[in-house]
Amino acid sequence: MLWNCPHCQQPITQKTLKMVKLEAEGGRRALQCPACNQEVEMNVHSAEYWQLLIMLAGLPFLWWASKTGSDFAMVVAGAVVAAGIFSTLYVRKRILGPWKRFRAPAGKT
C-alpha cells in the first residue's frame, strides 16, 4: 500500500500524520500531510474489509473441530485457516499493493 501524499508525493507514516482542527470550517477535524500541510483523506479499499471476513470464516470450522474432536475435523479446520491466511496475504500483495492510502478531499484539489 502506498502511503504517499496525493499533493506533494512525500511519504506519510502513521507517526507523522497529523489530525488538526480546521477553524475556518467550524472546528471540523481533518488529516493533514506533515510535509505540505494540505488536507488528505483516507482511501479505504473494499478488499480491506473482505480480508477480515475471510479470516473470520475459519472460526466456525475451528468451533466444529473443537466440538467433534476428530482428526479429520482438525485437518479440515487447519486447511480452512491456512487458506484464509494465504488469501489475506494474496489480497495484501496483489490488490492492496499498488493502492494509494490517501487521496485529496473531494472538491479540494
MOUR-V507637 format. One line per field, one symbol per residue. ss: DSSP state (H for helix, E for strand, C for the rest). psi: psi as a letter, one per 20 degrees, with the letter a starting at -180 (. if undefined). burial: + if it has 24 or more other C-alpha atoms within 12 Angstrom, else -. Layout:
ss->???
psi->???
burial->???
This chain:
ss->CECECCCCCCECCCCCCEEEEEHHHCCEEEEECCCCCCEEEECCCHHHHHHHHHHHHHHHHHHHHHHHCCHHHHHHHHHHHHHHHHHHHHHHHHHCCCCECEEECCCCC
psi->polqpigijqpprhhipqoqpohikkjpqqqpphgikqpqqpnpqhhhhhhhhghihighhggghhhgjqhghhggghgggghgghhghgghgggigjpphqrqqpin.
burial->-++++++----+----+------------+++++---++++++----+--+--++--+--++-------------++--++--+--++--++---+---+++++-----
